[in-house]
């Protein structure tokens, strides 16, 4: 189920940040972290990367930045456009709920 080709994107320029210190809207981040916990995922197992040099965005014809949400333990990545009016947060939540990042952790806090 995992997309091994998506891990080859690490050569693009980006500003990597741990999920808890990502440079994004704090309200959106809080919603994402809350859903991760609700679904049984550890937010520390995820990394959010904002495309600082949007070569990929330009190549795809996207006007704004791309965010990459990556699960460290599986290496699975999903890409989201953050242009105005896009439902990236809802799409990310749907991806978590659907198990696209792999099964949630079963250990307790």
N, C-alpha and C positions, 0 to 999 in steps of 0.2 A: 503494500500500500504506500510506502514512503517513496517520495520522488527524489531519487539520488542525483538527478541532473541539476536540481536546484542548489545543491551545495557547491557547484562550480562558480557561483556568482561572487565569491569572496574577493576577486581581484578588483572590483570596482571601488572607487574612492567613497568612503562613507565615514561617518562619525559613530562608531559603535558605542553603545552605552548599556549598562545593566538596565533591566526593566524598571527598577525603582528610581533611576536617575535619568531616564530618557528625556530628551528635550521635546516635549509635546504638551498639549493642554492637560493640566493637572486633573481636571474633572474627567476627561476621557481616560487618562491613565488609571485613575481610581476605579472607574467602571470596569475597565479591562482586568485589573488586578482582582477586583471583587468577583467577577465571573470566573476567573481562573480558580480561585479558592472554592467557590461554590461548586464547580465541576470536579474538584479534587486535585487540581494541578497546583504545584508549587511555583509561585511567581519567580522565585530564584532560579528556576530551571529554564527561564526564558530570557531572551535578549531582544531588544528592540533597536533596530538600526535605521537611522534616517539617512537617505541618500543626499549627501552634501554636494556632490558633483553629479548632477542628474544626467549623466550620459545615457543610462538605460532609459530614463524617462523620455529623453529627447528621441532616442532610437525608436521607442514605442509610440511616439507622437503624443505623449502626455504632457500637459502644460505645467504641472506642478510636481512636487516631490513624491517619491515612493518610500513607503515604510516597509521594512522586512521584519517579520516576527519569526524568531527562530527558537526552537526548543533545543537546548544544549544537549540533553541526554540522548536525543534521537537524531539531531542534525536536521530535522525537517524544517523547511522555511516556507512561508507564505508571503506574498507581496501584496501591498495595498496602496492604491493611489490616495493622496490626501488633498486633492483639489477641492475647492469649495463645492459643497453640495453632494459630495460622494459619501455613501454610507459605509466607509471603511471600518468603523468600529463595530457596526452591526454584522458586517461580513466576517470580521475577526472572531466575534462572539459565536457566530454560526459555525465557523471552522472548529473552534474549541468544542462546542456542544456536539458536533458531528464526529469528533475523535480524529480529525485530520492530522493532529500532532502526535497521535499515538494514544495509548491508554493512559488515563490519569494515574497518578501515584496512589498506591493503596496503603502506604504507611501513615501512621498518625503523626501529628505535630509533636 
